[in-house]
């Protein structure tokens, strides 16, 4: 699978789930949560980001609680989160909802804000279409990759049960 979008760069380390989406917005529908995505770090981010764009971040993005902050990212229409490293709960929560959350050591140096990026999840490579450079990303376990490609945990479980029923 290939995805492409513009990079929105957040170089800070330890961007917690509370910074991704404040708890005060957790009761709102996904699209409304998206309007508040990362607002403490960049007040205009949600208004400027386009569906399919990528969040590029520093180390330990999505750390902290198991708060469903990924809902705000999905509500905004972000195509993937690509960070130096990610919180483990954030990765699994994102995958369960069909959102690509991939670690890519060196991503901060590799890209600039506004660069056009292309993520190839078949080869686990990220291409910077602006600079022409390519970098390897860390892979996800095959079941998480399939889960995301199918649109999340519910679709993954349906497909898996259907496969097992046909055997």
Short mmCIF file of the C-alpha atoms (twelve columns), coordinates in Angstrom:
data_MODEL
# 
_entry.id   MODEL 
# 
loop_
_atom_site.group_PDB 
_atom_site.id 
_atom_site.type_symbol 
_atom_site.label_atom_id 
_atom_site.label_alt_id 
_atom_site.label_comp_id 
_atom_site.label_asym_id 
_atom_site.label_seq_id 
_atom_site.Cartn_x 
_atom_site.Cartn_y 
_atom_site.Cartn_z 
_atom_site.pdbx_PDB_model_num 
ATOM 1   C CA . UNK A 1   0.000   0.000   0.000  1 
ATOM 2   C CA . UNK A 2   1.266   3.485   -0.822 1 
ATOM 3   C CA . UNK A 3   0.131   6.666   0.864  1 
ATOM 4   C CA . UNK A 4   1.252   10.186  0.140  1 
ATOM 5   C CA . UNK A 5   0.787   13.492  1.871  1 
ATOM 6   C CA . UNK A 6   2.452   16.633  3.073  1 
ATOM 7   C CA . UNK A 7   4.561   16.558  6.230  1 
ATOM 8   C CA . UNK A 8   3.464   18.434  9.348  1 
ATOM 9   C CA . UNK A 9   6.527   18.414  11.555 1 
ATOM 10  C CA . UNK A 10  6.488   18.332  15.360 1 
ATOM 11  C CA . UNK A 11  10.083  17.947  16.557 1 
ATOM 12  C CA . UNK A 12  9.300   17.835  20.276 1 
ATOM 13  C CA . UNK A 13  9.929   14.636  22.175 1 
ATOM 14  C CA . UNK A 14  7.344   13.020  24.435 1 
ATOM 15  C CA . UNK A 15  4.209   14.381  22.795 1 
ATOM 16  C CA . UNK A 16  1.645   12.729  25.058 1 
ATOM 17  C CA . UNK A 17  -1.852  11.611  24.221 1 
ATOM 18  C CA . UNK A 18  -3.088  14.622  26.202 1 
ATOM 19  C CA . UNK A 19  -1.176  16.949  23.855 1 
ATOM 20  C CA . UNK A 20  -2.494  15.129  20.790 1 
ATOM 21  C CA . UNK A 21  -6.050  15.691  21.996 1 
ATOM 22  C CA . UNK A 22  -7.034  17.277  25.260 1 
ATOM 23  C CA . UNK A 23  -9.285  15.220  27.530 1 
ATOM 24  C CA . UNK A 24  -11.898 17.968  27.446 1 
ATOM 25  C CA . UNK A 25  -12.681 16.965  23.839 1 
ATOM 26  C CA . UNK A 26  -12.851 13.186  24.306 1 
ATOM 27  C CA . UNK A 27  -16.669 13.135  24.309 1 
ATOM 28  C CA . UNK A 28  -16.950 14.828  20.909 1 
ATOM 29  C CA . UNK A 29  -17.406 13.060  17.550 1 
ATOM 30  C CA . UNK A 30  -14.127 12.249  15.763 1 
ATOM 31  C CA . UNK A 31  -14.307 15.140  13.298 1 
ATOM 32  C CA . UNK A 32  -14.816 17.644  16.113 1 
ATOM 33  C CA . UNK A 33  -11.960 16.074  18.087 1 
ATOM 34  C CA . UNK A 34  -9.826  16.525  14.981 1 
ATOM 35  C CA . UNK A 35  -10.441 20.276  15.104 1 
ATOM 36  C CA . UNK A 36  -8.454  20.265  18.373 1 
ATOM 37  C CA . UNK A 37  -5.673  17.903  17.286 1 
ATOM 38  C CA . UNK A 38  -2.257  19.072  18.558 1 
ATOM 39  C CA . UNK A 39  -3.668  22.555  19.205 1 
ATOM 40  C CA . UNK A 40  -1.428  23.165  22.242 1 
ATOM 41  C CA . UNK A 41  1.634   22.727  20.014 1 
ATOM 42  C CA . UNK A 42  0.315   24.479  16.884 1 
ATOM 43  C CA . UNK A 43  -2.989  26.325  17.233 1 
ATOM 44  C CA . UNK A 44  -3.492  26.490  13.457 1 
ATOM 45  C CA . UNK A 45  -2.539  22.905  12.616 1 
ATOM 46  C CA . UNK A 46  -6.041  21.438  12.392 1 
ATOM 47  C CA . UNK A 47  -7.289  24.279  10.190 1 
ATOM 48  C CA . UNK A 48  -4.386  23.914  7.750  1 
ATOM 49  C CA . UNK A 49  -3.875  20.125  7.587  1 
ATOM 50  C CA . UNK A 50  -5.418  18.345  4.628  1 
ATOM 51  C CA . UNK A 51  -6.830  14.806  4.490  1 
ATOM 52  C CA . UNK A 52  -4.022  12.362  3.756  1 
ATOM 53  C CA . UNK A 53  -1.272  14.559  5.230  1 
ATOM 54  C CA . UNK A 54  1.315   13.035  7.579  1 
ATOM 55  C CA . UNK A 55  2.240   13.961  11.115 1 
ATOM 56  C CA . UNK A 56  6.035   13.725  11.417 1 
ATOM 57  C CA . UNK A 57  7.209   13.715  15.010 1 
ATOM 58  C CA . UNK A 58  10.132  13.246  17.351 1 
ATOM 59  C CA . UNK A 59  10.740  10.502  19.891 1 
ATOM 60  C CA . UNK A 60  7.994   8.917   21.980 1 
ATOM 61  C CA . UNK A 61  4.972   10.352  20.146 1 
ATOM 62  C CA . UNK A 62  1.731   9.225   21.782 1 
ATOM 63  C CA . UNK A 63  3.266   8.438   25.140 1 
ATOM 64  C CA . UNK A 64  1.265   8.547   28.322 1 
ATOM 65  C CA . UNK A 65  -2.128  7.119   28.999 1 
ATOM 66  C CA . UNK A 66  -4.216  4.827   26.852 1 
ATOM 67  C CA . UNK A 67  -6.472  7.789   26.050 1 
ATOM 68  C CA . UNK A 68  -7.951  7.387   22.576 1 
ATOM 69  C CA . UNK A 69  -6.116  10.428  21.188 1 
ATOM 70  C CA . UNK A 70  -5.739  8.680   17.824 1 
ATOM 71  C CA . UNK A 71  -9.436  9.461   17.240 1 
ATOM 72  C CA . UNK A 72  -8.569  13.158  16.816 1 
ATOM 73  C CA . UNK A 73  -5.849  12.262  14.292 1 
ATOM 74  C CA . UNK A 74  -8.309  10.099  12.342 1 
ATOM 75  C CA . UNK A 75  -11.021 12.755  12.631 1 
ATOM 76  C CA . UNK A 76  -8.663  15.224  11.000 1 
ATOM 77  C CA . UNK A 77  -8.078  12.804  8.128  1 
ATOM 78  C CA . UNK A 78  -4.342  12.335  8.690  1 
ATOM 79  C CA . UNK A 79  -3.004  9.481   6.547  1 
ATOM 80  C CA . UNK A 80  -0.167  8.392   8.840  1 
ATOM 81  C CA . UNK A 81  1.837   9.306   11.907 1 
ATOM 82  C CA . UNK A 82  5.545   8.779   11.305 1 
ATOM 83  C CA . UNK A 83  7.754   9.422   14.305 1 
ATOM 84  C CA . UNK A 84  11.268  8.759   15.564 1 
ATOM 85  C CA . UNK A 85  9.544   6.433   18.039 1 
ATOM 86  C CA . UNK A 86  5.993   5.920   19.288 1 
ATOM 87  C CA . UNK A 87  4.269   4.968   22.509 1 
ATOM 88  C CA . UNK A 88  3.325   1.280   22.406 1 
ATOM 89  C CA . UNK A 89  -0.290  1.899   23.398 1 
ATOM 90  C CA . UNK A 90  -0.599  4.587   20.748 1 
ATOM 91  C CA . UNK A 91  0.591   2.150   18.052 1 
ATOM 92  C CA . UNK A 92  -1.913  -0.538  18.997 1 
ATOM 93  C CA . UNK A 93  -4.790  1.913   19.496 1 
ATOM 94  C CA . UNK A 94  -4.049  3.503   16.125 1 
ATOM 95  C CA . UNK A 95  -3.845  0.140   14.353 1 
ATOM 96  C CA . UNK A 96  -7.104  -0.984  15.958 1 
ATOM 97  C CA . UNK A 97  -8.762  2.050   14.393 1 
ATOM 98  C CA . UNK A 98  -7.063  1.714   10.986 1 
ATOM 99  C CA . UNK A 99  -4.463  4.489   11.374 1 
ATOM 100 C CA . UNK A 100 -0.856  4.017   10.262 1 
ATOM 101 C CA . UNK A 101 1.506   4.814   13.160 1 
ATOM 102 C CA . UNK A 102 5.061   3.917   12.185 1 
ATOM 103 C CA . UNK A 103 8.412   4.573   13.783 1 
ATOM 104 C CA . UNK A 104 11.185  5.781   11.537 1 
ATOM 105 C CA . UNK A 105 14.466  6.650   13.243 1 
ATOM 106 C CA . UNK A 106 15.944  9.637   11.423 1 
ATOM 107 C CA . UNK A 107 12.617  11.065  10.189 1 
ATOM 108 C CA . UNK A 108 13.246  14.470  11.795 1 
ATOM 109 C CA . UNK A 109 16.467  14.993  9.819  1 
ATOM 110 C CA . UNK A 110 15.000  13.353  6.716  1 
ATOM 111 C CA . UNK A 111 12.054  15.686  6.207  1 
ATOM 112 C CA . UNK A 112 11.038  19.310  6.464  1 
ATOM 113 C CA . UNK A 113 7.624   20.767  7.157  1 
ATOM 114 C CA . UNK A 114 5.652   20.845  3.924  1 
ATOM 115 C CA . UNK A 115 7.666   18.142  2.147  1 
ATOM 116 C CA . UNK A 116 5.624   15.741  0.048  1 
ATOM 117 C CA . UNK A 117 6.148   12.219  1.421  1 
ATOM 118 C CA . UNK A 118 5.207   8.780   0.098  1 
ATOM 119 C CA . UNK A 119 4.913   5.844   2.495  1 
ATOM 120 C CA . UNK A 120 5.260   2.359   0.975  1 
ATOM 121 C CA . UNK A 121 4.021   -0.158  3.537  1 
ATOM 122 C CA . UNK A 122 4.825   -3.132  1.321  1 
ATOM 123 C CA . UNK A 123 8.558   -2.334  1.503  1 
ATOM 124 C CA . UNK A 124 8.545   -0.237  4.696  1 
ATOM 125 C CA . UNK A 125 10.119  2.730   2.956  1 
ATOM 126 C CA . UNK A 126 9.423   6.419   3.088  1 
ATOM 127 C CA . UNK A 127 10.271  8.532   0.081  1 
ATOM 128 C CA . UNK A 128 10.641  12.271  0.294  1 
ATOM 129 C CA . UNK A 129 9.237   13.360  -3.067 1 
ATOM 130 C CA . UNK A 130 10.492  16.901  -2.456 1 
ATOM 131 C CA . UNK A 131 14.147  15.962  -1.913 1 
ATOM 132 C CA . UNK A 132 14.195  12.630  -3.765 1 
ATOM 133 C CA . UNK A 133 15.635  10.811  -0.718 1 
ATOM 134 C CA . UNK A 134 14.419  7.469   0.653  1 
ATOM 135 C CA . UNK A 135 14.601  6.112   4.203  1 
ATOM 136 C CA . UNK A 136 13.670  2.751   5.702  1 
ATOM 137 C CA . UNK A 137 10.928  2.711   8.343  1 
ATOM 138 C CA . UNK A 138 10.465  0.140   11.056 1 
ATOM 139 C CA . UNK A 139 7.948   -2.497  10.090 1 
ATOM 140 C CA . UNK A 140 4.825   -3.415  11.986 1 
ATOM 141 C CA . UNK A 141 3.874   -6.989  12.784 1 
ATOM 142 C CA . UNK A 142 2.000   -8.520  9.862  1 
ATOM 143 C CA . UNK A 143 -1.296  -8.767  11.754 1 
ATOM 144 C CA . UNK A 144 -1.210  -5.015  12.576 1 
ATOM 145 C CA . UNK A 145 -0.407  -4.177  8.976  1 
ATOM 146 C CA . UNK A 146 -3.343  -6.274  7.800  1 
ATOM 147 C CA . UNK A 147 -5.576  -4.736  10.470 1 
ATOM 148 C CA . UNK A 148 -4.784  -1.221  9.265  1 
ATOM 149 C CA . UNK A 149 -5.181  -2.143  5.596  1 
ATOM 150 C CA . UNK A 150 -8.634  -3.590  6.367  1 
ATOM 151 C CA . UNK A 151 -9.674  -0.409  8.191  1 
ATOM 152 C CA . UNK A 152 -9.269  -1.490  11.800 1 
ATOM 153 C CA . UNK A 153 -9.799  -4.221  14.340 1 
ATOM 154 C CA . UNK A 154 -13.463 -5.001  13.625 1 
ATOM 155 C CA . UNK A 155 -12.872 -5.534  9.913  1 
ATOM 156 C CA . UNK A 156 -9.732  -7.543  10.661 1 
ATOM 157 C CA . UNK A 157 -11.613 -9.857  13.030 1 
ATOM 158 C CA . UNK A 158 -14.454 -10.305 10.531 1 
ATOM 159 C CA . UNK A 159 -11.970 -11.242 7.807  1 
ATOM 160 C CA . UNK A 160 -10.083 -13.597 10.096 1 
ATOM 161 C CA . UNK A 161 -13.279 -15.346 11.239 1 
ATOM 162 C CA . UNK A 162 -14.416 -15.666 7.615  1 
ATOM 163 C CA . UNK A 163 -11.080 -17.240 6.655  1 
ATOM 164 C CA . UNK A 164 -11.252 -19.691 9.539  1 
ATOM 165 C CA . UNK A 165 -14.874 -20.594 8.750  1 
ATOM 166 C CA . UNK A 166 -13.941 -21.440 5.157  1 
ATOM 167 C CA . UNK A 167 -11.213 -23.894 6.200  1 
# 
